[in-house]
Amino acid sequence: MAGVPRSGGPRLRADGRDGPRGDGGEGRPVALLFDWDNTLADTWPAIHHALAVTFRAMDREPWTFEETRRRVRASARDSFPALFGARAEEAMAIFYGCFESDHLAHLRERPGATDMLERLHAAGFYLAVVSNKRGDLLRQEADALDWTRLFRRLVGANDAARDKPAAEPVHLALGHGSMAPGPDIWFVGDTDIDLACAANSGCVPVLLRAEPPLAGEFADHPPHRYFDSCAALARLLTAGGS
């Protein structure tokens, strides 16, 4: 398996093996916290359409689809004030009005996500979601995919006092004391905000996406493991090794 260079550190394999171990050594996790959009589920068409409608209503030039994928990270309550200033509440109402009308119609799972979650659940791992999608919409999508039964908690934007990358939603996802962040809790996502949330909360940062990390791409919060697919993650954790 070819390695993936990481600026200033070891090479990460695409199957999650032989990644950096940290000062205590991270082995097999007891819990996995997943990001939602573009990690488990694909709702980019609905997000992009709702943002385009919002930008036009605000007399702004809409982002391209690739700009949307690249720039959408924080929750609406954190990002809209910077984007729309005094009109943030108005913009949020337009965005959610549009998004709620068709997000389930555009909802798709990421390749291999159902099989991975089923296998991890059957193996006894604690599974939860920490997303910057509004909590009620997150749970609607989990119901639509028949995934609610697989997760102990589904935490979205506005469910905690602060949203990702703050640590509060992680603590909520872990049950506020029933489990504690540490080297046996993996935070799995596809963007810098997910890796930052892992670092802020004391979890192991795990990158899950088809594209390998570029050298220096995650210099502030580098991943400790990298998987190029849901199948690769499932193979590692349900085949008896780490």
N, C-alpha and C positions, 0 to 999 in steps of 0.2 A: 504494500500500500504506500503510495507516494506521500511524502510529508508535505505539510503546509508551513512555510516560514512565518515566524512571528517576530516582529522587530524586538530585538533585545532579549529573546528567549528561545526555548526549544521549538522544534517543529511539531505541529499538531497533525495527527493522522485523521483522515476523514471517517474512520470507524470508531473514534473516541478512545482508542487505546494509546497508552504511553504518552498521555498529555502531561503537562506540568502537575506536580503533586502538591505544591504548596508546602508550608513548613511542617505540617503535621501529616501530610499524605492523605489524599482523598481516595477512598475506595468505593465500594458499593454503597449507593445511597439508600436511605429508608423512605425518602419522600422526593417527589419531583413536582416543582411548581412550573407551570407552562404559561408562556405568553399565548395569546389567542390568534390575532390577525397575522397571517403569513407564516405562522409557526404551526398551528393546528388547522386553522380555517382560512379560506380565501374569500374575502368580501371586498377586495379592492375595487371592483367595478362600482359597487354601491357607494363606497366611501368617496371615490373620485367624482361620481355623478352628483352626489349631495354637496360636495365642496364646490364643484363648478357652478351649480345653481346658486349657492351662497355667495360666491365671489361676484357673480354677475349682478345679484341683487344689491350688493355693496358697491357696485360700479367699479369693480376690480377685474383685472385680466385673470381668467382662471389658470391654474397650473395645468401643465401637461400631465398625462397619466404617469410618466416616469418621475416627474417632479413630486406628484402626490405620494408615490411609493417611497421616494427618497426623503421627503420632508415631514410626513406624518409620523409623529412619535408620541408627543405628550397628549394628555387628555384634553378635551375641548375646554374644560374650565381653566386649564393651565395655559393653553395655547391661543385661544380666541382673543383674550384681552390684548395680547401682543400683535395679533393679526388685524384686529378690527377696532381696537381702541374703545371709545365710548359706545360704539355700536355692537359690542361683543354679545350682549344678551339678545339683541335682535338677530344677529347672525346665527347664534346658537339655536334659536327657535326655528329659523329657516332651515338650517342644516338638519336638525333632528326631524322636522316635519317631512323633509324629503327622504331622509335615510329610512325612517320608520315605514314609509310607504312601500318599499320594495327590497329591503335588505335580505329578507328570507328567500326571495325569489332568486337572488344572485348568490346565495350561500353555497359554497362548495368546501369539502374537506381537502386539506393538503394531501398529496399522494402518500398513501400508507398510514395515515393518521389513525383511522379507526382500528386497524389491525394492531398498531403499536399500543394504543390505549387499552384495547382488550387484553393484550398479552401482559402489559404491566399491571393492570388491575387484577388479573387472574393470579399473577405472581405475588400479590400482596403488598405492592407499593402504595404508599399514601400519595394520591394524585390530587392536585388542585390547580386552579387557574388564577393568574394575576394579570389583569388586562387593563388597558386604558380606554377600552370601550365601555360606555355607560353600563352599569351593572344589570339593569333590567333588560337591556338589549342583548348583552352577553348571555344571560340565562335563557332568553327566547331562542337564541341561535343554538345553544347547547341542547335544548329540548328538541329543536327541529332536526338536529343531527343524531338524536337518541344517545347523547353522550352524558346527560346529567347523572345517570346512574353510575357512571365510571369515576366521578369526582367527589371528593369529600366536601370541597368548597369551590365556589365560583365567585371570585372577587373582581369587580369591575370599578370603573371610575365612579367617584362619589360615594362608594361603599365605605371607605375609610376616611379618616380626617384629611389625609393627603393622598395623592395618586402617585403611581410609579413615575420617577425612580425613587421616591421616598420609601422608607422601610415599613410604614404603617400597613399597607395592603398585604405585605408578606406575613406580618404577624397575625393579621386577620385570617389569612388563608391557612395558617398553621394552627389556628384555634386559640390564639391569645394565651399561650402558656402550656397547652397540651403537648406541643412540640416546640423546640427552639431552633432558630437558624444555626447552622454550623456546617462542618465538613461532610455531614451525611445528608444534607439537603441540597439538591441541585435546582438551580433556577435556569430553565431552558427557554431560549428565545432566539430571535433572528436579528436583533438590532442593538445599537449601542446603549439605548435606554434600558434594555433588559439586562445587559451586563453591568451597567451602573447600578441598577436596582439590586442585583445579586451582591455587588460589593458593598452597597450601603446597608444591606440587611445582614451580611455575614454568611451568605449562601455561596455555593460553588457556581461560578458563571460558566454556562454551557451554551455554545453556539450551535444552532440547528438551522441549516439552510443549504441549498444546493451549491452556492458559490463559496469557495474557500475564502477565509479572511486574507486580505492583502497585508503585506508587511506594513506595520504601523497603523493599520486601520482602526484598531481598538487599543491605542497606546495607553489611554487613561485607565481602561478597565479591560484588560485582555482576557479572553476566554481561557479556562483551564482545560476544557475539552471541546472538540469540534466533531459534529456528525453531519454528513452530507445528505442524510435522509432519515425519515422516521424509521425505516426498516433497519438502518444501521444501529440506531439507538436501541431498538427492540432486540436486535440480535445480541448486543453486548450484555444487556441487563437480564435477559431471559434465557441466556445460554450458560449461566453459571459462572461468568467471569466478569472482571472489571479492570 
